[in-house]
Amino acid sequence: MRWVLGLTVGAVGLLLGAPLTHAQEWTEGKHYFEIKPAQRPPDAPAGVVEVTEVFSYACIHCNRATPLMDKIKKSLPSNARLGYLPASFNSAESWPMFQRVYYTAAALGVLPKMHDAVYSAVWSSNELAVVDADGRRLKSPQPTLEDAAKVFAKRAGIKPEQFLATAKSFAVEANCRRADQLVKHYRVDGTPSLVVNGHYRVNMQAVKSEGDLIALVNWLVAKEAG
């Protein structure tokens, strides 16, 4: 996996805006990889196939892929849902901080509202920008939890002291550790990545269009549901 300014360079960017294509035969080892042993995210509801996006708010490709993830979410059958797993493996930057932000939002019950808002604060309003205005260099210093607390106060009405206390809590710390274990177990080394029910990892570089990716994900969902 190549990195430019610490941001993953993957095939997902090629998918955006690509035309829909007809379904095809999917091959293990080429289009997807089996994860052994399968390990579902701990918050996945029983009886529901969990499609997990491994992501980071600090990943520009994850930000660009949000419309595609929305399409995948809408395409899923009633026995499946789209969930999220924040990665922190780019520890030289602010990825661990943003991982903690995700689980803090979840703990505070504002995740659905703040998921897109955090992306916006990083890549649109620049309140939590990770690169300079020209996009060529990493911003120094990188955004902090204190900066994130200001965004949550402004957009979700969460008091900064409440946000910070939650962010530093044992529960959030445990979730971060668990996320790191799952990312490692799934053998994810780039974002965004998709994992179906902790059992199959999509090979994003082998999928040539949005339509094919949606078809593959739903095929794996059906395969997992049996």
C-alpha positions in Angstrom: 0.0 0.0 0.0 1.4 3.4 -1.0 0.9 6.4 1.1 0.9 10.1 -0.1 0.9 12.5 2.9 -0.2 9.5 4.9 -3.4 9.1 2.9 -4.2 5.7 1.3 -4.1 5.5 -2.5 -6.5 2.8 -3.5 -8.8 1.8 -6.3 -11.8 3.2 -4.6 -11.2 6.5 -6.3 -11.6 4.9 -9.6 -15.0 3.5 -8.6 -16.6 6.9 -8.0 -18.6 7.9 -11.0 -17.9 4.7 -12.8 -20.9 3.2 -14.7 -22.9 0.3 -13.4 -22.1 -3.0 -15.0 -23.8 -6.4 -15.0 -23.1 -8.9 -12.2 -20.3 -11.4 -12.8 -18.8 -14.5 -11.3 -17.0 -13.8 -8.1 -13.8 -15.7 -7.2 -12.3 -16.2 -3.8 -8.7 -15.1 -3.7 -9.3 -12.6 -6.5 -12.4 -10.6 -5.7 -12.7 -11.4 -2.0 -10.8 -13.2 0.7 -12.1 -15.4 3.4 -11.2 -14.4 7.0 -10.4 -17.4 9.2 -11.7 -17.6 11.8 -14.6 -15.4 11.1 -15.0 -12.7 13.7 -18.0 -10.4 13.7 -17.9 -6.9 15.3 -19.0 -7.2 18.9 -21.9 -4.7 18.3 -23.3 -6.5 15.3 -27.0 -7.5 16.1 -27.8 -11.2 16.2 -29.3 -12.5 12.9 -28.1 -9.6 10.9 -25.3 -9.7 8.4 -22.9 -6.9 9.2 -21.2 -5.1 6.3 -18.4 -3.2 7.8 -16.6 -0.2 6.3 -13.1 0.1 7.8 -12.3 3.8 7.5 -10.8 6.9 9.0 -12.2 10.4 9.1 -8.6 11.5 8.2 -8.6 9.4 5.0 -9.4 11.5 2.0 -10.5 8.4 0.0 -12.9 7.5 2.8 -14.4 11.0 2.6 -14.8 10.7 -1.2 -16.3 7.3 -0.9 -19.2 8.4 1.4 -21.7 8.6 -1.5 -20.7 5.1 -2.6 -21.1 3.8 1.0 -24.6 5.4 1.1 -25.5 3.5 -2.1 -24.2 0.2 -0.6 -26.3 0.9 2.5 -29.4 1.5 0.5 -28.8 -1.6 -1.6 -28.6 -4.1 1.3 -31.5 -6.5 2.1 -33.5 -6.3 5.3 -31.3 -8.9 6.9 -28.1 -6.8 6.6 -26.8 -3.4 7.7 -23.8 -1.2 7.1 -21.6 -0.6 10.1 -18.2 1.1 10.7 -14.9 0.2 12.1 -12.4 3.1 12.6 -8.8 2.3 11.8 -5.8 3.8 13.7 -2.9 2.1 11.9 -1.6 5.4 10.5 -0.5 6.3 14.0 2.0 9.0 12.9 -0.9 11.2 12.1 -4.3 11.8 13.8 -5.9 8.5 12.9 -5.9 7.2 16.5 -7.5 10.5 17.7 -10.3 10.1 15.1 -10.8 6.5 16.0 -11.4 7.8 19.6 -13.8 10.5 18.2 -15.9 7.8 16.5 -16.3 5.8 19.7 -17.0 8.9 21.8 -19.8 9.9 19.4 -21.2 6.4 19.7 -21.0 6.5 23.5 -22.7 9.9 23.6 -25.5 8.7 21.3 -24.8 11.2 18.5 -23.0 9.0 16.0 -25.6 9.1 13.2 -25.7 12.9 13.3 -22.0 13.4 13.8 -20.6 10.8 11.3 -21.0 13.1 8.3 -20.4 16.2 10.4 -16.9 15.0 11.4 -16.0 14.3 7.8 -17.3 17.8 7.0 -15.1 19.3 9.8 -12.0 17.6 8.3 -12.5 18.1 4.6 -15.0 21.0 4.2 -15.0 23.6 7.0 -11.4 22.7 8.0 -12.2 22.9 11.7 -10.4 19.5 12.0 -8.2 19.7 8.9 -5.4 17.2 8.6 -3.7 18.8 5.6 -2.8 22.4 4.7 -5.1 24.4 2.5 -3.2 23.5 -0.7 -3.6 19.8 0.2 0.1 19.1 -0.3 1.4 18.9 3.2 0.2 17.5 6.5 -1.0 20.2 8.8 1.1 20.8 11.9 0.0 20.4 14.5 -2.6 17.8 13.7 -6.1 18.3 15.2 -6.6 17.2 18.8 -9.4 15.8 21.0 -9.8 19.3 22.3 -10.4 20.6 18.8 -12.9 17.8 18.2 -14.7 18.7 21.5 -15.3 22.2 20.1 -16.9 20.7 17.0 -19.2 18.5 19.0 -20.2 21.4 21.2 -21.1 23.5 18.1 -22.8 20.8 16.1 -24.3 18.4 18.7 -24.6 20.6 21.9 -22.2 18.3 23.8 -20.3 20.1 26.5 -16.5 20.0 25.9 -15.8 18.6 29.4 -18.4 15.8 28.8 -16.9 15.0 25.4 -13.4 14.8 26.8 -14.3 12.7 29.8 -16.1 10.2 27.6 -13.2 10.2 25.1 -10.8 9.2 27.9 -13.2 6.7 29.5 -12.4 3.0 30.0 -15.3 2.0 27.7 -14.0 4.1 24.7 -10.4 2.9 25.4 -11.6 -0.7 25.3 -13.5 -0.1 22.0 -10.3 1.4 20.4 -8.3 -1.6 21.5 -10.9 -4.0 20.1 -11.1 -2.1 16.8 -7.3 -2.4 16.4 -7.5 -6.1 17.0 -10.3 -6.5 14.4 -8.5 -4.5 11.8 -5.4 -6.7 12.3 -7.4 -9.9 12.3 -9.2 -8.8 9.0 -5.7 -8.1 7.5 -6.8 -4.6 6.4 -3.9 -2.4 5.4 -5.7 0.4 3.5 -8.9 2.4 3.7 -11.7 2.3 2.9 -12.1 -1.4 3.0 -15.2 -3.6 3.3 -15.7 -6.7 5.4 -18.8 -8.8 5.3 -19.9 -10.3 8.6 -16.3 -10.6 9.8 -16.0 -13.5 7.3 -15.1 -12.0 3.9 -12.9 -9.1 3.0 -13.6 -7.4 -0.4 -10.6 -6.9 -2.7 -11.3 -3.3 -3.6 -8.6 -3.2 -6.2 -10.2 -6.1 -8.2 -13.6 -4.4 -8.5 -13.9 -2.1 -11.5 -17.2 -0.2 -11.0 -19.7 0.9 -8.4 -22.2 -1.5 -9.8 -19.8 -4.4 -9.5 -18.9 -3.5 -5.9 -22.5 -3.3 -4.8 -23.3 -6.6 -6.6 -20.3 -8.3 -4.9 -21.2 -7.0 -1.5 -24.8 -8.2 -1.8 -23.6 -11.6 -3.2 -21.4 -12.0 -0.1 -24.3 -11.0 2.1 -26.5 -13.7 0.5 -23.6 -16.2 0.7 -23.2 -15.5 4.4 -26.9 -15.6 5.2 -27.1 -19.0 3.6 
